[in-house]
Amino acid sequence: MALTSDGSSVPTRRTHTARPAGTKFTPSNERRGTMLGADLIVNSYVIVKEGCPVAFCVDTPDQVQVICGRLPSDAFEFVLQREALRAFVELGLEALAEMDGALAGEC
């Protein structure tokens, strides 16, 4: 279960839209500046490459700030609430397993 902005619970679900194999993320094949429901507004994209510093700061018991890059000027920051972070980590672990499988030729 996840909490909405008004504090009510909703069932969580893992969903993602897979791009065709070999399709890279670029602004031309992704939506820009779009409100995706009441919980997410996207107005840019970020590519975090290997070697980029990534850190976090727990703001409150219910939210964490994630920092990619070097503060104060060369960084991208985003905030996740507790259950959003949990879903992000779970999905990330699934993505890593799939990426590792692709390296091993299992896809």
C-alpha positions as CSV (number, residue, x, y, z in Angstrom):
1,M,0.0,0.0,0.0
2,A,1.1,3.6,-0.7
3,L,0.0,6.8,0.8
4,T,-1.4,9.5,-1.4
5,S,-0.9,13.2,-0.8
6,D,-4.1,13.4,1.2
7,G,-3.0,10.5,3.5
8,S,-5.3,7.8,2.1
9,S,-3.9,4.4,1.2
10,V,-3.9,3.0,-2.3
11,P,-2.7,-0.4,-3.6
12,T,0.8,-0.2,-5.1
13,R,1.6,-1.7,-8.4
14,R,4.7,-2.0,-10.4
15,T,4.4,-0.8,-13.9
16,H,6.7,0.4,-16.5
17,T,6.6,0.8,-20.2
18,A,9.6,-0.9,-21.8
19,R,11.1,0.6,-24.8
20,P,12.1,-1.7,-27.7
21,A,15.5,-3.3,-27.2
22,G,18.3,-0.9,-28.2
23,T,16.2,2.2,-27.9
24,K,18.0,4.8,-25.8
25,F,16.4,7.5,-23.7
26,T,16.4,10.8,-25.5
27,P,14.1,13.8,-25.3
28,S,12.8,13.0,-28.8
29,N,11.3,9.7,-27.7
30,E,10.0,10.7,-24.3
31,R,7.3,13.0,-23.1
32,R,8.4,16.5,-21.8
33,G,6.7,18.8,-19.3
34,T,3.8,16.5,-18.6
35,M,1.7,16.0,-15.5
36,L,1.4,12.3,-15.0
37,G,-1.5,12.1,-12.5
38,A,-1.5,14.1,-9.3
39,D,1.6,12.5,-8.0
40,L,4.3,13.2,-10.6
41,I,5.1,16.2,-12.8
42,V,8.0,15.8,-15.2
43,N,9.5,18.8,-17.0
44,S,13.0,17.5,-17.8
45,Y,15.1,14.4,-18.0
46,V,18.3,13.3,-16.4
47,I,20.9,10.7,-17.4
48,V,23.1,9.7,-14.5
49,K,26.3,8.1,-15.9
50,E,28.7,5.7,-14.2
51,G,31.0,7.6,-11.8
52,C,28.5,10.4,-11.0
53,P,28.4,11.0,-7.3
54,V,25.0,10.0,-5.7
55,A,24.1,10.8,-2.1
56,F,21.0,11.1,0.0
57,C,19.8,13.2,3.0
58,V,16.9,12.1,5.1
59,D,14.8,15.2,5.5
60,T,12.2,13.8,7.7
61,P,11.2,10.3,8.8
62,D,8.9,10.3,5.8
63,Q,11.0,11.7,3.0
64,V,14.5,11.5,1.6
65,Q,16.4,13.9,-0.7
66,V,18.5,12.2,-3.4
67,I,21.4,14.3,-4.9
68,C,23.1,13.3,-8.1
69,G,26.2,15.3,-9.0
70,R,28.2,17.8,-7.0
71,L,26.6,20.5,-4.9
72,P,26.0,23.4,-4.9
73,S,25.8,24.1,-8.6
74,D,26.4,20.9,-10.6
75,A,23.7,18.7,-9.1
76,F,20.2,17.3,-9.7
77,E,18.1,16.7,-6.6
78,F,14.8,15.0,-6.1
79,V,12.7,14.0,-3.1
80,L,11.0,10.7,-2.5
81,Q,8.5,9.9,0.2
82,R,9.0,6.7,2.2
83,E,6.8,4.3,0.2
84,A,7.9,5.9,-3.1
85,L,11.5,5.3,-2.1
86,R,10.7,1.7,-1.3
87,A,9.0,1.2,-4.7
88,F,11.9,2.9,-6.5
89,V,14.4,0.6,-4.8
90,E,12.4,-2.5,-5.5
91,L,12.0,-1.5,-9.2
92,G,15.7,-0.7,-9.3
93,L,16.7,-4.1,-8.1
94,E,14.5,-5.7,-10.8
95,A,16.0,-3.5,-13.4
96,L,19.6,-4.5,-12.3
97,A,18.6,-8.1,-12.4
98,E,17.3,-7.7,-16.0
99,M,20.4,-5.7,-17.0
100,D,22.7,-8.3,-15.5
101,G,20.7,-11.0,-17.4
102,A,21.2,-9.1,-20.6
103,L,25.0,-8.9,-20.1
104,A,25.0,-12.7,-19.5
105,G,23.0,-13.2,-22.7
106,E,19.8,-14.5,-20.9
107,C,17.4,-12.1,-22.7
